[in-house]
Each structure stands twice: as C-alpha cells, then as structure tokens.
Amino acid sequence: MPKLIRITTVPLSLKLLLKGQMNFMKSAGWEVLIVSADGREIHEITKKEGCEHQVIPFTRKITPFWDLYCLWLLYKLLRREKPDVVHTHTPKAGLLGMIAAKLAGVKVRIHTVAGLPYMVAEKNKKNLLIKAERWTYKYATEVWPNSYSLGELIIKEKLCDPNKLKVIGDGSSNGVDLQHYSREALKENHLVAATMRVMPGENEFIILAVGRLVKDKGIEELVKAFLDSKIVNRAKLVLLGSFEQDLNPIDDHTLRQIQDHPKIVQIDWTDHVSHYMAISDVLVHASHREGFPNVLLEAGAMQLPIICSNIIGNKDIVTDRSTGLMFPVKKADVLKEALEFAYVKREYMQQLADNLYQVIKSSFDRRKVQSLIKENYDRLLKKESSK
C-alpha cells in the first residue's frame, strides 16, 4: 500500500481547497496522512476524510527561526513515516515541505502552485518571496501549476525548469463538486437563513463577492465601483468572507464603508456558499492575483453570472463576453460600468452563465480532477521504480 502525505500551511486549506481528495486516495488503496498547523477545522477534516492528521505549527507570516523549527519537525516526521509521495499546497507548506522531503529521502515530491504571492508584494519582501518560490521548485520533483497561464508565467519569470512543470487536466487543484454546487441540492432552511441575513429589498439586484476581505482580492475597487455606480440605490453588495487586517489590510476608509453603509452586507465565512449564490444576481471576483480560483468554478456550477478581473487564473476559466465579463485589474471605473451593464442586460448575462456551466460540467468535475491526480501519482511512482 503506497503512502501519501498531503501538507498545507493551515487546516482551512485542507477543508476548502482539497476537500474529498484525501478520502478519494484512501478509497483507491493508499495510506494517507494529512499535515498542517493546528486549527478548529481538524476534527471535521479527519472525520470526513477518514485520515489521520499530524500538527506542525506553521505560521503564514515570515518567521525564520520558527520556520527552521517547523522544518526540523517536518523532517523528523517524514523520516519516521517514510512516505512514497509528499504533495504540498500553499507557499509556506511548499517551501518547508519540499526541503524536508528532499532531506528525508522522499523520491516523489510534488508542489501545487495556486498563485504567486510575490506578484503583489513590496520590493524587499518581493525579492524574498521570489527566492522562496525558486527554492520550493528546486527541491520538488514535479511542480503542478493549477492553471496553464500560471505555468506560462513561471516559465517567463524563470522560476523553475520547464521540464518539471505539469498542469493536471484543464487546470484546478481539486475541481468542483457538481453534486454540492447545484440548484437541485439547495436546502430550503439554508436558503431562508441566507435571505434573512442579506435582507434583500423588493427587486433589489444582489451583487456577491466570496473570499477573504483583503486588499489582494480587489475589495477596495469593488466597494468604490459599487458606491459610485448608478445602481447603488437599487442593489446590494454582499461580501461573504472575513477581514484579515493583520496580513493584507484594506484601507480604513473602505473598512468604514463596509461596516456603515446600508447597502453593503458583510457576512463572516459560512459552509453554505451555494445558497448565497442561489439568491444573488451576479458574482464579482475583483482579485489582483490568482492561481485557479475555486469561487469561479463554484459560481459557474451554480449558473450564476460572473464579472471578474482579467488576471492569470480568472482568464483560464472565464472568456470575456462568452462565459462572463472581464475588466482590467484594479480599474474601479470599468468595474462600475460592468456592474451597471449587468444590471440592465440580465438575460445576456444569464446566457454567458449558461455557457460557462457547460464548460465547468465537461472539464472541471471534481471526480475527474481527482482521478487525474491519482493517475499522475501512479505515473511518478512507476517512473521512480523503473530507475
């Protein structure tokens, strides 16, 4: 029985980004151990995935001495467990996981790239983050960008040997669960709860954004575009996500607008995202950087019209005026016009959403993506055994 260790920095990534993947591999006859920092999600993860979890106290910030301690703990864990495959996800887990796996003699070392944090970092921090990416890729046997445009950027930036790069299928780290993100799967009590929290007015146009409320996600531009728009009195902006003012803060002015404006509703994270999508008229994803955003897959599966920034990752899913609307990243004035257009041209927007649904159904079904991941594990193990 081959052994797999999946590593992420925080357990929330295991719960949301890799949901069902570890259970799939266990059902396929693999022994699976999952590793992350501690967190309240761990009990739920181990129960649903049916796998053991090991805590390594990673931080999401740059903490050199603590990171060396975590590297040592990880190295000892890998030496003890002797996995056949170590597969990391998220930057900190990738860097420490790939170095530890190399030092521990693990033959198959895979890192999934779901975005490049240095793209929006300040100069001094940016140089350090670029080095961290290069170190991660150096110690991996294969690097899996979760979109083709992200892979092209990695090659353009000369971060990695192109021969190490592999995109799984048409992209994505885990696909989308079409049984969960389906209008047929909606539960009336959760729909009522979502409606009660949003409190939409009669014929009010509901604009939804899903994700962390941070600068990198384009929240400042979205709030400005909404409040400057002609539809502000006939619409409501719903921000589904939590603030992270200690890591990537939005400015104080925008923060006050979110908290005080009667047409903006902020809701901390929920496991019932599909129900908020079901009561919304459009999803806006104004992010500055992405790898392959799950929220666009989820909105596509829910047949919810999309407006998004024209960045790497987004453009691997949405084609402008074919499956959604795109606007130049950080351009609040163009986003404002897109919101006004979506309000007027609702039938056209729904046609774009229906087009995207067909793409999602054929290319990004979670079961298909997870099967491809297993096939590539098997390929790499076979390659190692033949050496």
C-alpha positions in Angstrom: 0.0 0.0 0.0 1.7 3.3 -1.1 1.7 6.1 1.4 0.9 9.7 0.6 1.4 12.8 2.9 -0.5 15.9 2.0 0.7 19.2 3.6 -0.9 22.6 3.8 0.0 25.6 6.0 -3.4 25.8 7.7 -6.2 23.2 8.1 -8.7 25.5 6.4 -6.9 24.8 3.1 -7.5 21.0 3.6 -11.1 21.7 4.4 -11.9 24.0 1.5 -9.2 23.7 -1.3 -8.6 19.9 -1.1 -12.0 18.7 0.1 -12.5 15.0 -0.6 -9.1 14.5 -2.2 -7.6 12.6 0.7 -10.6 10.4 1.1 -10.5 9.6 -2.6 -6.9 8.4 -2.4 -7.7 6.4 0.7 -10.6 4.7 -1.1 -8.2 4.0 -4.0 -6.0 1.9 -1.7 -3.5 4.5 -0.4 -2.4 5.2 3.1 -2.9 8.9 3.6 -1.6 11.3 6.4 -2.5 14.9 6.4 -0.3 17.7 7.9 -1.0 21.3 8.8 -0.9 23.8 11.6 -3.4 23.4 14.4 -7.0 24.7 14.0 -10.6 24.2 14.8 -11.3 22.5 11.4 -9.1 19.5 12.2 -11.8 17.3 13.8 -14.1 17.9 10.9 -11.4 17.2 8.3 -10.2 13.9 9.9 -13.9 12.7 10.2 -14.8 13.5 6.6 -11.6 12.4 5.0 -11.1 9.3 7.2 -7.4 10.1 7.6 -5.0 10.8 10.4 -3.8 14.3 10.9 -0.4 15.5 12.3 0.1 19.0 13.6 3.2 21.0 12.5 2.9 24.6 13.9 3.4 26.5 10.6 2.8 30.3 10.5 1.5 32.2 7.5 4.0 35.0 8.1 7.7 35.2 7.6 9.1 33.8 10.8 12.7 32.5 10.1 13.6 30.9 13.4 10.2 29.3 13.9 10.2 28.1 10.3 13.5 26.3 10.9 11.9 24.6 14.0 9.0 23.5 11.8 11.4 22.3 9.1 13.1 20.1 11.7 9.8 18.7 13.0 8.7 18.0 9.4 12.0 16.3 8.6 11.6 14.0 11.6 8.0 13.2 10.7 8.9 12.3 7.1 11.9 10.1 8.3 9.6 8.3 10.6 6.6 7.8 8.2 8.7 7.1 5.0 6.0 8.2 2.5 6.2 7.3 -1.2 4.7 10.7 -2.1 4.8 14.1 -0.4 2.4 16.6 -2.0 2.3 20.2 -0.7 -0.1 23.1 -1.2 0.2 26.7 -0.2 3.6 28.7 -0.1 4.9 28.1 3.5 4.0 24.4 3.4 5.5 24.1 0.0 8.9 25.6 0.9 9.3 23.7 4.1 7.7 20.5 2.9 9.8 20.2 -0.3 13.1 20.9 1.6 12.2 18.4 4.4 11.0 15.8 1.9 14.3 16.1 -0.1 16.4 15.8 3.1 14.3 12.8 4.3 14.9 11.0 1.0 11.3 11.0 -0.3 11.5 10.1 -4.0 8.3 11.8 -5.3 7.9 15.4 -4.2 5.1 17.4 -5.7 4.1 21.0 -5.1 0.9 22.5 -6.4 1.2 26.3 -7.2 -2.1 28.1 -6.7 -0.8 31.6 -7.1 2.4 33.7 -6.7 2.2 35.9 -3.6 5.2 38.0 -4.7 3.2 39.5 -7.5 1.6 41.9 -5.1 4.3 42.3 -2.5 6.5 45.3 -1.8 10.1 45.3 -3.2 12.1 43.9 -0.2 9.5 41.3 0.6 9.0 40.5 -3.1 12.7 39.5 -3.5 12.5 37.1 -0.6 9.2 35.6 -1.8 10.7 35.0 -5.3 13.7 33.2 -3.7 11.2 31.1 -1.7 9.4 30.1 -4.8 12.6 29.1 -6.5 13.8 27.0 -3.5 10.4 25.3 -3.4 10.6 24.3 -7.1 14.2 23.3 -6.8 13.5 20.6 -4.2 10.3 19.3 -5.9 10.5 16.5 -8.4 7.4 18.0 -10.2 5.6 21.3 -9.9 1.9 21.5 -10.7 0.6 25.0 -11.5 -3.1 24.8 -11.2 -3.6 26.8 -14.5 -1.9 27.0 -17.8 -1.4 30.8 -17.7 0.2 30.4 -14.2 2.6 27.8 -15.7 3.4 30.2 -18.5 4.2 32.9 -16.0 6.5 30.6 -14.0 8.5 29.8 -17.2 8.6 33.5 -18.2 9.9 34.5 -14.8 12.4 31.7 -14.9 11.4 30.3 -11.6 11.6 26.7 -12.5 12.9 24.2 -15.0 10.1 23.9 -17.6 10.6 20.1 -17.6 9.3 20.0 -14.0 6.0 21.7 -14.8 2.8 19.7 -15.2 -0.8 21.1 -15.3 -3.4 18.5 -14.4 -6.2 18.2 -16.9 -7.5 21.6 -17.9 -6.3 23.1 -14.6 -7.6 23.4 -11.0 -6.3 21.9 -7.8 -9.5 19.9 -7.0 -12.2 20.7 -9.5 -15.7 21.5 -8.3 -18.3 19.2 -6.6 -21.2 19.3 -9.0 -23.4 17.4 -6.6 -22.9 20.1 -3.9 -22.8 23.2 -6.1 -26.1 22.5 -7.8 -29.5 24.2 -7.6 -31.1 20.8 -7.1 -29.1 20.3 -3.9 -30.2 23.5 -2.2 -31.9 23.2 1.2 -34.9 25.4 2.0 -33.8 26.2 5.5 -30.3 27.4 4.4 -31.9 29.5 1.6 -34.2 31.1 4.2 -31.2 31.8 6.5 -29.2 33.3 3.7 -32.1 35.5 2.7 -32.7 36.7 6.2 -29.0 37.7 6.6 -28.9 39.6 3.3 -32.5 41.1 3.7 -32.9 42.0 0.0 -35.4 44.6 -0.8 -38.1 44.1 -3.5 -36.4 43.7 -6.9 -33.0 44.5 -5.4 -30.1 43.5 -7.5 -27.7 41.3 -5.4 -24.0 41.5 -6.1 -22.0 38.8 -4.4 -18.2 38.6 -3.6 -16.8 35.5 -2.0 -13.4 35.3 -0.3 -11.1 36.9 2.2 -11.8 40.6 2.6 -8.2 41.8 1.9 -6.5 44.2 -0.5 -5.3 41.5 -2.9 -8.9 40.4 -3.5 -9.8 43.8 -5.0 -12.2 44.6 -2.3 -11.3 48.3 -2.3 -12.0 48.6 -6.0 -15.3 46.6 -5.7 -16.6 48.8 -2.9 -15.7 52.0 -4.8 -17.2 50.8 -8.0 -20.4 49.8 -6.3 -20.9 53.0 -4.3 -20.0 55.1 -7.4 -22.5 53.2 -9.6 -25.9 54.4 -10.8 -27.4 51.2 -9.4 -26.3 51.7 -5.8 -29.9 52.5 -4.6 -31.4 49.5 -6.5 -28.8 47.0 -5.5 -27.0 45.4 -2.5 -23.4 44.3 -2.2 -22.9 41.2 -0.2 -19.3 40.5 1.0 -19.1 36.8 2.1 -15.8 36.5 3.9 -13.7 37.6 6.9 -11.3 40.5 7.3 -7.6 39.8 7.6 -6.3 43.3 8.7 -3.1 41.8 10.2 -2.0 40.2 6.9 -3.2 42.1 3.9 -5.4 45.0 5.2 -7.8 47.1 3.2 -7.7 50.8 3.9 -9.5 52.3 6.8 -11.9 54.3 4.6 -13.1 51.2 2.8 -13.4 49.3 6.1 -15.7 52.0 7.5 -17.8 52.0 4.3 -18.3 48.2 4.6 -19.2 48.5 8.2 -21.5 51.5 7.9 -23.1 51.7 4.5 -26.7 50.4 4.5 -26.3 48.9 1.0 -23.3 46.7 2.0 -23.7 43.5 3.9 -20.6 41.7 5.3 -21.0 38.1 6.4 -18.3 36.0 8.0 -17.5 32.7 6.4 -20.1 30.0 6.0 -20.2 26.5 4.7 -23.4 27.3 2.7 -21.9 29.4 -0.1 -24.0 27.8 -2.7 -27.2 29.2 -1.0 -25.8 32.8 -1.2 -25.0 32.2 -4.8 -28.6 31.0 -5.4 -30.1 34.3 -4.2 -27.6 36.5 -6.0 -27.8 38.1 -9.5 -24.1 38.3 -10.2 -20.8 37.3 -8.7 -17.9 39.7 -8.8 -14.3 38.5 -8.4 -12.0 41.5 -8.5 -8.8 39.8 -7.3 -5.4 41.1 -8.1 -3.7 37.7 -8.3 -4.9 34.1 -8.5 -3.8 30.6 -9.5 -7.1 29.0 -10.4 -10.0 30.4 -8.3 -12.4 27.9 -7.0 -15.1 30.6 -6.5 -15.4 31.0 -10.2 -15.8 27.2 -10.7 -18.5 27.2 -8.0 -20.4 30.2 -9.4 -20.2 28.6 -12.8 -21.6 25.3 -11.5 -24.4 27.4 -9.9 -25.1 29.1 -13.2 -24.5 32.5 -11.6 -23.3 35.3 -14.0 -19.7 36.4 -13.4 -17.8 39.6 -13.6 -14.0 39.2 -12.9 -10.6 40.8 -13.3 -8.6 39.8 -16.4 -5.8 38.1 -14.5 -4.0 34.8 -14.5 -6.3 32.1 -13.3 -9.5 34.0 -13.9 -8.9 34.0 -17.6 -8.3 30.3 -17.6 -11.9 29.8 -16.6 -13.8 32.8 -18.0 -13.7 34.1 -21.5 -14.8 37.7 -21.9 -18.3 38.1 -23.4 -18.5 34.4 -24.0 -18.8 32.9 -20.5 -18.6 36.1 -18.4 -17.5 39.7 -18.3 -13.9 40.7 -17.6 -12.4 44.1 -16.6 -8.8 45.4 -16.3 -7.5 44.6 -12.9 -7.7 47.4 -10.3 -9.8 49.6 -12.7 -12.7 50.5 -10.5 -14.2 52.8 -13.1 -14.5 49.9 -15.7 -15.9 47.6 -13.0 -18.5 50.2 -12.2 -19.6 50.2 -15.9 -19.7 46.4 -15.8 -22.0 46.4 -12.8 -24.3 48.8 -14.5 -24.3 46.7 -17.7 -25.0 43.5 -15.8 -28.0 45.2 -14.1 -29.5 46.2 -17.4 -28.6 43.2 -19.5 -29.7 40.4 -17.3 -30.8 37.9 -20.0 -27.4 38.4 -21.8 -25.5 37.8 -18.5 -27.5 34.6 -17.9 -26.7 33.3 -21.3 -23.0 33.8 -20.5 -23.5 31.9 -17.3 -25.2 29.1 -19.1 -22.3 28.9 -21.5 -19.8 28.7 -18.6 -21.9 25.9 -16.9 -21.3 23.7 -19.9 -17.5 24.3 -19.7 -17.5 23.5 -16.0 -19.5 20.3 -16.4 -17.3 18.9 -19.1 -13.8 19.9 -17.8 -13.9 20.5 -14.0 -16.0 17.9 -12.4 -14.2 17.1 -9.1 -14.3 13.3 -9.7 -12.5 13.8 -13.0 -9.8 16.0 -11.5 -9.2 13.7 -8.5 -8.9 10.7 -10.9 -6.3 12.6 -12.9 -4.3 13.4 -9.7 -4.2 9.7 -8.8 -3.1 8.8 -12.3 -0.2 11.2 -12.0 0.8 9.8 -8.6 0.9 6.4 -10.2 2.9 7.6 -13.1 5.5 9.2 -10.9 5.8 6.1 -8.7 6.2 3.9 -11.7 8.8 6.2 -13.1 10.8 6.0 -9.8 10.5 2.2 -9.6 11.9 1.9 -13.1 15.1 3.8 -12.3 
